[in-house]
Amino acid sequence: MSTYAPHPQRILMLALGAMFLQQSFATLGRSLPPILAPAIVADLSLDPAWLGVYIGISSAAALVFQLGCGSFILRYGALRFSQIALLLLAAGLGLAAAGPMVFFLFSAILGGGGAATSTPASSHLLGRYVTARQAPLIYSIKQTAVPAGLLAAGLLGPLLTGMWGWRWALVASAIAAVAFALVLQPLRAEFDSDRLPGKSFRLSDFWTTIQVVLRPGLRPYAFGCLMFNGLQAVFTTYFVLFLTELGHSLTAAGALFAVAMIIAVPGRIFWGWLGSGRVEPRLLLGGLSLGMAGSAVLMPLVTPAWPMLGIGVIATGFSATAMSWHGVLLAETARLAPDGMHGHCTGGVLSFGQVGALILPLVYAGVLLTTGSHGLGFAICGAPGFVVGWWLMRRR
């Protein structure tokens, strides 16, 4: 995978640790507004369906940022771009904390776009030091930063909201993102040594990236990422709100969400280990697609009479599938990418994921507006996963 000379193992571990923490902060900041949605909705007297609009705008910004960030990563370096991503996220959180609806629009653009570029930047950086054999496991370990960030958001968000209110909870997250961006600075000499200052951005970069990922080899992974990331966005956006509308407290709902996220950490590592020569990654991803679809179609069965343990079983199914596919898909995308286009292809496949994160929360919001049913929203958004699973598992 890498076109660079081998580096000591300690450099790889340092890169992995830095990018893990960078993506953890990015995930925490991006997921905090949906986690705190019950408090925000109540304080600003909003319709809960507007949360889907916020997520849709955030995903649209993420789509554009991920499709176009490749040239900027090459020009400024992956670590510098990671710092920029954290600063954009902090600016978005600060705008959301200000409160007026128009500020949430700019918050979704800056925060969503900034956080989304953390994955292409970290994948580019790790690609310099990791071997093809190590890739599925290393990328899976790095991607455990997502459930780690969601776990922190699920635990700390409601806690800080109870102590200081939702606005100061967002401000605290913004300050943490800025602080970690500064912590990364001493690492730049090593990790940005490959940057190309003369590299310029061209509008044609968008079309070139799309053309490559729509070739037969990468096409199933692009559309698989669309489905996976879309259902993940639905789960992380609406699950806590769903539980609070069933009658559970924000603290209890956030705690159950956090517990479910814990499952995703060993889940991602296990799938990465399994996909490293033990099970064909395409078949493994197909099985995960069927699993997340099955979890989604069970949600209409959940009622206020259900115990938290029963709801937790379904949430665990979501976490082990819809929250755990990332490392295998990223490693397989890099393996199938044409020479010299690993970063572009990763960003391109992830941009299809952002299309899913844009469309499916809006579909969910439409179902919620017309039927008032959270369970039906989950089922409708998850059902296409059966088709994607069949496509990925079908042998060519």
Disulfide bonds with the S-S distance in Angstrom:
none
